[in-house]
Amino acid sequence: MRAHRGWHDMPVVGFDLEGTVDEPRETRIVSAALTYADGTVSQWLVDPGVPIPPDATAIHGITNEMVRSAGRSPREALAELGTAIAKLIADGTPLVAFCAHYDVTALHTELARHGLPPLDWDRAVIIDPSVLHKQVEPRWYGGRQLGDLCRYYEVDLTNAHEAASDARAAVDLAVSIAARHERIARMRPDDLHQAQVTWYAEQGRDLQAYFDRQGRDEAVSLEWPLETRRRR
């Protein structure tokens, strides 16, 4: 930790959601959370209208019974979430999301699916600690999941894969990285957002080259934070 100042001293909002599948353009949102600098939290439990696969429940613990009994309709819940994020975008408040391409793409797709107004992601300022970590630790060979990096950066993750807990941990993780790396902290948040667009593409090309050398038929998206094209 260093004593330099930067964007990590200003209020940011954590954002996380849990879904039914790994593919962000196909997933249905079952929970979401926004965590604010003053300690308040906004949370949504959503009945996606489709069965939640057992492997997804095994990860985030949300069952079909839970969403049927206490979940809200997607249109109602996602309209509220979209309105809240639209205000943050309009205010220029940075959103922090771990692996933001999943959360942003999933929400964008779900809003369109339910006939709700799209968000102006081109104006959003997003900070993604997974991208930041790969940039400051290019020779990292350890785990890259949220829990792995929280242990490394000494961040408390109280309940992994619970939306509010993950959102709060993502903020703490981003702040911890900035506190350790002055060049990251000193960047204006909007400049940092644009830098992450480039870094994510570079990191993706490196990963794609690795998959190709291994003969693995996997496609890596180079788009961040919003994926607009299906992977091959």
C-alpha positions, 0 to 999 in steps of 0.5 A: 500500500502507498500513500498516493491519492487517486480515483480510489479515494472517491465514491464508486458503486459496486455492481454484480449479478448472478445468472442461469448460464455462463454465456452473458448473451444467453443468461437470465438474471436471477439476482443483482446488487448495487453497493454504495460508498455510504454502505447502503445496498440495493438488491434484486431477486428475480424470477427469470421465468425459466428453470435455473439449472442445477449447476448454476444453483450449485454456484450461487445457491439460488433455487427455483423455489426461492425465485418463485416464492420471493422473486420479482418479475424480470420486467419490474426488477430490471426496470428498477436496476436499469433506472438506478444504473442510468442515474449513475451513468448520468452522474458520471459515477464509476461502476466497479464490476469484476469481469464486467463484460458478463454483467454489462452484456447480460444486463444489456441483453435482458433489458432488450429481451423485456422491452426495456430502455437500453442503457448508454454504455458508451457514457458509462465509466466502468472499473474492472479489477480483473482487467486491472490485475492482468495489467499490473501482474502480466506474469501471474500464474495463480487463480484469477477468480474473484476469491483467488484475487481477494486472498492475494490482495487481502480483501474480505469476500464474505459470501462468494457468488452472492451478488451484494458480497461480490459487488462489495468485494469487487470495489475493495479489490479495485481500490486495493489494486489502485493503492498498490499501483500509483499509475493506475490510481492517478488515471482519470476514471474515464481515461482508465475506462478507455485504457481497459478497453485496449488492455482487455483486447490485448489480454484476449488476443494473448489468451486466444493465441494460447488456446490456438497453440493448445489446439483448443476450440475456444473463442475469446471475445475482445469486446469490453465491457459490452459484447455485441457479437457472438463468439464463434 
